[in-house]
Amino acid sequence: MNRPQDRAGRATVPAPRSSSPPPEPADPAGWTAGRIVLYALLTVLGAVVGLAGCFVQALWFPGGLVLALAGALALFYGGRTLTGTKLGAGLPAVGWFALLLVANSPRPEGDFLVAANLGSFVFLLGGLALAVICTTAPSSAALRTVRRNAQH
C-alpha cells in the first residue's frame, strides 16, 4: 500500500472529512460602536416584542397567539439575518425571555401580565423554541459551503 509522504519522507495520514459546516466566526464584522448599538437595540426590541406578545396573545386567542409568535420569529430571524451572527438572534431572545420572566412574577396586587392558561404556555414555550431554532440554525453562508463541498 502506497501512503502519501511529506518532504522528509514520513508517511502522512489525511485529515478526516466532515460534512458538517465549518464553525462560524464569533463576529465577522468586529465589535464596532454601530454593532454594539445594534445589539443593544435588538435586545430592547426583544423586550418590546415580548411585552406586546403578552397582551396580543391573551386578547385575540388563537389569532393573537399566532401573531405574537410570528412577531417573535420575525425579530429573531431578522436579527440573525441583519447581523449575520448567532448573537443577532440570541440577544433579542434574551430580551424577550427576560421580559416574560418579569411578566410571570406576581405583583403585590396579585396581578400577572401572563395568565396561567394554555395560550400563555404555548406562547412561552413556542417562543423559546423559535429562539433556539433561529439561534442554532446554520447560516446561509455555511449551507452554501456545505453544498459546494458536496458537489466536488
C-alpha positions in Angstrom: 0.0 0.0 0.0 1.4 3.3 -1.1 0.9 6.1 1.5 1.4 9.8 0.9 4.6 11.2 2.3 5.7 14.6 3.4 9.0 16.3 2.4 11.0 14.4 5.0 9.7 11.0 3.6 7.5 10.3 6.5 4.1 8.8 5.9 1.2 11.2 6.4 -2.5 10.4 7.1 -5.1 12.7 5.5 -7.4 14.5 7.8 -10.9 13.0 8.1 -13.6 14.7 6.0 -16.7 16.1 7.7 -20.0 17.1 6.1 -20.7 19.5 8.9 -20.4 23.2 8.1 -17.3 25.0 9.3 -17.8 26.9 12.5 -19.0 30.5 12.1 -16.7 33.3 13.3 -18.0 34.7 16.6 -18.5 38.1 15.0 -17.3 38.5 11.4 -17.6 42.3 11.3 -15.9 43.0 14.6 -17.1 45.0 17.6 -17.7 48.4 16.2 -19.7 51.1 18.0 -22.5 50.7 15.5 -22.7 46.9 16.0 -22.8 47.3 19.8 -25.7 49.8 19.4 -27.5 47.4 17.1 -27.1 44.5 19.5 -28.5 46.7 22.4 -31.3 47.9 20.2 -32.2 44.3 19.3 -32.2 43.3 22.9 -34.6 46.2 23.8 -36.7 45.3 20.8 -36.9 41.7 22.1 -38.4 43.0 25.4 -40.8 45.2 23.5 -42.0 42.3 21.3 -42.3 40.1 24.4 -44.5 42.8 26.1 -46.7 43.2 23.1 -46.9 39.5 22.7 -48.1 39.1 26.3 -51.1 41.3 25.5 -51.9 40.2 22.0 -51.9 36.5 22.6 -54.3 36.9 25.5 -56.6 39.4 23.8 -57.2 37.7 20.5 -56.7 34.0 21.1 -55.9 32.0 19.0 -55.1 34.5 16.2 -53.3 36.7 18.7 -51.1 33.8 19.7 -50.1 33.2 16.1 -49.5 36.9 15.6 -47.3 37.1 18.8 -45.3 34.1 17.8 -44.9 35.4 14.2 -43.6 38.7 15.6 -41.1 36.9 17.8 -40.0 34.8 14.9 -39.6 37.8 12.7 -37.5 39.5 15.3 -35.2 36.5 16.0 -34.7 35.7 12.3 -34.4 39.3 11.3 -31.7 39.9 13.9 -29.9 36.9 12.7 -30.1 37.9 9.1 -29.3 41.6 9.8 -26.2 40.9 11.8 -25.1 37.7 10.2 -24.3 36.2 13.6 -26.0 33.9 16.1 -25.7 36.7 18.6 -28.1 38.7 16.4 -30.8 36.1 17.2 -29.7 35.3 20.7 -29.8 38.8 22.2 -33.4 39.6 21.1 -34.4 36.2 22.6 -32.7 37.2 25.9 -34.6 40.5 26.0 -37.9 38.6 25.1 -37.4 36.0 27.7 -36.2 38.4 30.4 -39.4 40.4 30.0 -41.5 37.2 30.1 -39.8 36.2 33.4 -40.7 39.6 34.9 -44.2 39.3 33.5 -44.7 35.9 35.1 -43.7 37.1 38.5 -46.5 38.0 40.9 -47.2 41.7 41.7 -48.0 42.9 45.2 -51.6 43.5 43.9 -51.8 39.8 42.9 -51.9 40.6 39.2 -50.0 38.9 36.4 -49.2 40.0 32.9 -49.2 36.4 31.7 -52.0 34.2 32.9 -51.6 30.5 33.6 -53.5 29.2 30.6 -52.8 27.2 27.5 -52.3 30.2 25.3 -49.7 31.7 27.6 -47.8 28.4 27.9 -47.8 27.9 24.1 -46.5 31.5 23.7 -43.7 31.0 26.2 -42.6 27.5 25.0 -43.2 28.2 21.3 -41.2 31.5 21.5 -38.4 29.7 23.2 -38.4 27.0 20.6 -38.3 29.6 17.8 -35.5 31.4 19.5 -33.4 28.2 19.8 -34.1 27.4 16.2 -33.1 30.8 14.9 -30.0 30.9 17.1 -28.7 27.5 16.3 -29.6 27.1 12.7 -26.6 27.2 10.3 -26.2 30.5 8.4 -26.9 30.6 4.6 -23.1 31.0 4.0 -22.4 27.8 5.9 -25.1 26.0 4.0 -23.6 27.2 0.7 -20.2 25.9 1.7 -21.6 22.5 2.5 -23.4 22.3 -0.8 -20.3 23.4 -2.7 -18.2 20.8 -0.9 -20.8 18.1 -1.5 -20.7 18.8 -5.3 -16.9 18.2 -5.5 
